[in-house]
């Protein structure tokens, strides 16, 4: 039997919101496998978030910028404490890093680290320098790029979440609105067809197990699970979600009300 530590139980509790004893039992049942323990909780009817990765505790600043037209970049500059993260010098550095990423056209952290930050110093060397100056580990933890006919951006909650949304045509207000939607509602995918098969399989399995526990007939389980899967799509894919400024319409319908044929073609969401 796998040894379950208090720290593991606490981590599962923080990421799922389930009770301590439920988390311990789930980890024991899953033999210490964290993801499997999350599924155990869900199958027992616990309310667990569909997407949990952005609950990890990291500090820093996440900055999104666009060129006002067809390209946007997000840079997550990480540090160890909130005290540093809200410092004006650190935020200015995060903004300068994002401007540099935009102007150089990089598409990955690895590529960005070798870019010249200033005369005789690369981005990687600048980060090393700032680590010495500030006294905390400073790193570019993530870099995301969106290219589309029009790209909108949004930064939420004191540089804690940033989003980019690519639209099929220029629509300034709609671009900001949908970028705000992605920040607030944290979709797992753009649309139903972009949800990975392993996520679909997991949702169907959980749906069947819940229906079975509710005493539903075995021959009805597939139908019930597919119904729950459709609800999952509606709540967790960007274009199918209820529009936050008018929940009588979906995001897709809102965009069509703005301009005929207008649609989301891509989005990125980066958070601490």
Secondary structure, DSSP 8 states (H G I E B T S, - for coil): -----HHHHHHHHHHH---HHHHHHHHHHTTT-HHHHHHHHHHTT----S--GGGS--EEEEEEEE-SSSEEEEEEEEES-HHHHT-HHHHHHHHHHHHHHHHHT--SHHHHHTSEEETTEEHHHHHHHHHHHHSS--EEEEEEEEESSEEEEEEETTTTEEEEEEESS--HHHHHHHHHHHHHH--SBSSGGGS-HHHHHHHHHHHHHHHHHTT--GGGHHHHHHHHHHHHHHHHBGGGSEETTEEEEEHHHHHHHHSTT--EEEEEEEE-
